[in-house]
Amino acid sequence: MNLLRRALALTALPAILLGAWWIASDGSTSFYFPPLREILAEFGETWTADRWAADVLPSVARLGAGYGASCLLGVGLGLLIGRTTWLMHLAEPVLEFARAVPPPVLVPVIMLFAGIGDTMKTAVIVSGCVWPILLNTIAGVRSADAVQLDTAAAFGLGRTRTLVSVVVPAASPRIVTGMRQALAVGVILMVISEMFAAQSGLGFAIVQFQRSYAIPAMWSGILLLGCLGVALAALFTLFDRAVLHWYHRMRERSA
């Protein structure tokens, strides 16, 4: 019964919104805003197996590479900076400046150094995804319980074992929060990077449809992009529950 309620809670609002879109657009004669039934009909015709292999899978691969590199870089640097006070004070002004620069502005700069291939697109994703992970990791490390750290020092655990046994578990909820934020940023930057000198990808396909005035196909690409975001969010929720099961149980008990 609880599973049924949860499924209804998750699907009720999307179903209502799709129904409202269908009804509101059904009589539309606008070239730029076709009825939803036309978009759905175009969806099946446009996104064939060949199109998935040519555009969707390359986009997902670039997102995976950029997001994975961001996680490694953000968590690694975050643990180092968060555990080193002098490095934290030294890096703080640079971090505040760098994260304030919008990643899309860096696309032309990255193209100068990385060219126009997959390396550029992956670097664009990393340039935006790394900051939520890095900053949340630093905040999580800095918020580790001082009593637990003192206890670990008293037992002579050493820096490495203290990091693994005390600091990382304490910081992991903030780290996972940063990873969740970075995933949403990564999807946006994946599309933006594919709009510049690309030959494949979801962003490239949507722009090509727009330039050729294939408006229903363009809307079908936007709809597919939204579905991809929902699927990635669902997968990340499973990852969150698997990694932080102890944290969620603790919160449920305290509630």
C-alpha positions in Angstrom: 0.0 0.0 0.0 2.8 2.4 0.8 4.5 1.6 -2.5 1.2 2.3 -4.3 0.9 5.7 -2.5 4.4 6.6 -3.3 4.0 5.7 -7.0 0.8 7.8 -7.2 2.5 10.7 -5.5 5.4 10.5 -8.0 3.3 10.2 -11.1 0.2 12.3 -10.3 1.6 15.8 -11.0 3.4 14.8 -14.2 0.2 13.1 -15.4 -1.9 16.2 -14.6 0.6 18.5 -16.4 0.7 16.3 -19.5 -3.1 16.1 -19.5 -3.3 19.9 -19.2 -0.7 20.3 -22.0 -2.6 17.9 -24.3 -6.0 19.7 -23.7 -4.6 23.2 -24.0 -2.6 22.5 -27.1 -5.0 20.2 -28.9 -6.6 22.9 -31.0 -3.4 24.8 -31.6 -2.6 26.0 -35.1 0.6 27.8 -34.2 3.6 26.6 -36.2 5.9 27.1 -33.2 3.7 25.5 -30.6 2.2 22.3 -32.2 -0.3 20.1 -30.3 1.2 17.5 -27.9 -0.3 14.7 -30.0 1.8 15.8 -33.0 4.9 16.0 -30.8 4.4 12.5 -29.4 3.7 11.1 -32.9 7.0 12.8 -34.1 8.8 11.4 -31.0 8.4 7.8 -32.2 9.4 8.6 -35.8 12.4 10.8 -34.9 14.1 8.9 -32.0 14.8 5.6 -33.7 17.5 3.2 -32.7 19.9 4.8 -35.2 19.2 8.3 -33.8 19.8 7.0 -30.3 23.1 5.5 -31.3 24.1 8.7 -33.2 23.0 11.4 -30.7 21.6 10.1 -27.3 24.3 7.6 -26.3 27.2 10.0 -27.2 25.6 12.7 -25.1 25.2 10.3 -22.1 28.8 9.1 -22.6 30.1 12.7 -22.5 28.0 13.5 -19.4 29.3 10.4 -17.7 32.9 11.2 -18.4 32.6 14.8 -17.3 30.5 14.0 -14.3 32.8 11.2 -13.2 35.9 13.4 -13.5 34.2 16.2 -11.6 33.4 13.8 -8.7 37.0 12.6 -8.5 38.4 16.0 -8.7 35.8 17.7 -6.4 36.0 15.1 -3.7 39.7 14.7 -3.8 40.5 18.5 -3.7 37.7 19.1 -1.2 39.1 16.6 1.3 42.6 18.0 0.9 41.5 21.7 1.2 39.0 21.0 4.0 41.6 19.2 6.1 44.3 21.7 5.6 43.6 25.0 7.3 46.3 27.1 5.7 45.3 25.8 2.3 41.7 26.6 3.0 42.5 30.2 3.7 44.8 30.4 0.7 42.3 28.9 -1.8 39.1 30.5 -0.6 39.4 33.8 -2.6 40.3 31.8 -5.8 37.4 29.4 -5.2 34.9 32.2 -4.7 36.1 33.9 -7.9 36.2 30.8 -10.0 32.7 29.6 -9.1 31.2 33.0 -9.9 32.2 32.7 -13.6 29.3 31.1 -15.6 30.6 27.9 -17.3 29.0 28.7 -20.7 31.2 31.8 -20.9 34.2 29.5 -20.8 33.1 27.5 -23.8 35.1 29.7 -26.4 38.1 29.6 -24.1 38.0 25.9 -23.7 37.6 25.5 -27.5 40.9 27.3 -27.9 42.8 24.8 -25.8 40.8 21.6 -26.3 39.5 21.9 -29.9 36.0 21.1 -30.9 35.9 17.3 -30.1 34.7 15.3 -27.2 37.5 16.6 -25.0 36.1 20.1 -25.2 32.5 19.0 -24.4 33.8 16.9 -21.4 35.9 19.9 -20.2 32.8 22.2 -20.3 30.9 19.7 -18.2 33.7 19.5 -15.7 34.1 23.3 -15.5 30.5 23.6 -14.1 30.0 20.3 -12.2 33.2 20.4 -10.1 32.1 23.4 -8.0 29.1 22.1 -6.2 31.0 18.9 -5.4 34.1 20.7 -4.3 32.4 23.3 -2.1 30.0 20.8 -0.5 32.9 18.5 0.3 34.9 21.3 1.9 31.9 22.3 4.0 31.2 18.7 5.0 34.8 18.2 6.1 34.9 21.4 8.0 31.7 20.5 9.8 33.0 17.2 11.2 32.4 16.7 14.9 35.3 18.1 16.9 34.7 15.6 19.7 35.0 12.7 17.3 38.2 14.2 15.8 39.7 14.6 19.3 38.7 11.1 20.2 40.4 9.8 17.1 43.5 11.8 17.9 43.5 10.5 21.5 43.4 6.9 20.2 46.2 7.7 17.8 44.4 6.7 14.7 46.6 8.9 12.4 45.5 11.2 9.6 44.6 8.6 7.0 42.5 6.4 9.3 40.8 9.5 10.8 40.0 10.7 7.3 38.5 7.3 6.3 36.7 6.5 9.6 35.6 9.9 10.8 35.9 12.7 8.3 34.5 11.0 5.2 31.4 9.5 6.9 30.7 12.9 8.5 31.1 14.7 5.2 29.3 12.2 3.0 25.8 13.7 3.2 27.1 17.0 2.0 29.2 15.3 -0.6 26.2 13.5 -2.0 24.2 16.7 -2.0 26.9 18.4 -4.1 26.9 15.4 -6.5 23.1 15.7 -6.9 23.4 19.5 -7.7 26.3 18.8 -10.1 24.2 16.2 -12.0 21.6 18.8 -12.9 24.3 21.3 -13.9 26.0 18.6 -16.0 22.8 17.9 -18.0 22.5 21.6 -18.8 26.2 21.9 -19.8 26.0 18.7 -21.9 23.4 20.4 -24.1 25.2 23.7 -24.2 28.5 22.2 -25.2 26.8 20.2 -28.0 25.5 23.5 -29.5 29.0 24.6 -30.4 30.7 23.0 -33.4 29.3 19.6 -32.8 28.4 16.7 -35.1 26.3 14.6 -32.7 24.5 14.8 -29.4 21.1 15.9 -28.1 22.0 19.6 -28.1 23.2 19.3 -31.7 20.1 17.5 -32.8 17.7 20.0 -31.2 19.5 22.9 -32.8 19.5 21.2 -36.2 15.7 20.6 -35.9 15.2 24.3 -35.0 17.4 25.5 -37.9 15.5 23.3 -40.4 12.1 24.3 -38.9 11.3 20.8 -37.9 9.4 22.2 -34.9 7.6 19.0 -33.7 10.9 17.1 -33.9 12.6 19.9 -31.9 9.9 19.7 -29.2 10.3 15.9 -29.1 14.1 16.4 -28.4 13.3 18.7 -25.6 10.8 16.2 -24.2 13.4 13.4 -24.5 15.9 15.6 -22.6 13.4 16.1 -19.8 12.8 12.3 -19.6 16.6 11.8 -19.5 16.9 14.2 -16.6 14.1 12.3 -14.7 15.8 9.0 -15.3 19.2 10.2 -14.1 17.5 11.7 -11.0 15.9 8.4 -10.2 19.1 6.5 -10.6 20.9 9.0 -8.4 18.2 8.5 -5.7 19.0 4.8 -5.7 22.7 5.6 -5.4 21.9 8.0 -2.5 19.8 5.4 -0.7 22.5 2.8 -1.2 25.4 4.9 0.0 23.7 6.9 2.8 21.4 4.2 4.0 22.7 4.6 7.6 22.1 8.4 7.4 18.5 8.1 6.2 17.7 5.5 8.8 19.1 7.8 11.5 17.0 10.7 10.2 13.9 8.5 10.1 14.4 7.4 13.7 15.0 10.9 14.9 11.8 12.1 13.1 
